């Protein structure tokens, strides 16, 4: 569990399980997890690779123009309750 924003003090994340980011996840960082990724803040422009489900409550930009569009579109389980277009 990461109790703050994804940032320079956290750096890139490469974990062999599930990860929860309790704040925002914005670029220019990479997150790679073997299982589920839960972001409790805003999902910004990060490079994401997860082996399980991807869940986040807020998305900046339109989903069609978001850098993760192809990943989100092809994921098996994605939850996006709110969008900020």
LINPE-V75290 format. One record per backbone hydrogen bond with DSSP energy under -1.0 kcal/mol. CO is the residue of the C=O (numbers start at 1). NH is the residue of the N-H. E is the energy in kcal/mol with one decimal. If there is no record, write none. Layout:
co | nh | e
CO | NH | E
CO | NH | E
This chain:
co | nh | e
2 | 22 | -3.1
7 | 11 | -3.3
13 | 32 | -3.0
15 | 34 | -1.3
17 | 35 | -1.8
19 | 38 | -2.5
20 | 2 | -3.0
21 | 40 | -3.1
23 | 41 | -1.4
24 | 6 | -2.8
25 | 44 | -3.3
29 | 47 | -2.6
30 | 13 | -2.8
31 | 49 | -2.3
32 | 15 | -2.6
33 | 51 | -1.4
35 | 52 | -2.4
36 | 19 | -2.2
37 | 55 | -2.5
38 | 21 | -2.9
41 | 58 | -1.0
42 | 25 | -2.9
43 | 60 | -1.5
44 | 46 | -1.6
47 | 31 | -3.0
49 | 33 | -2.5
53 | 37 | -2.8
54 | 79 | -1.6
55 | 39 | -2.9
57 | 82 | -1.5
58 | 43 | -2.3
59 | 84 | -2.7
62 | 65 | -1.1
66 | 69 | -2.2
68 | 72 | -3.7
69 | 73 | -2.9
70 | 74 | -1.6
71 | 75 | -1.0
77 | 54 | -2.4
79 | 56 | -2.2
84 | 61 | -1.7
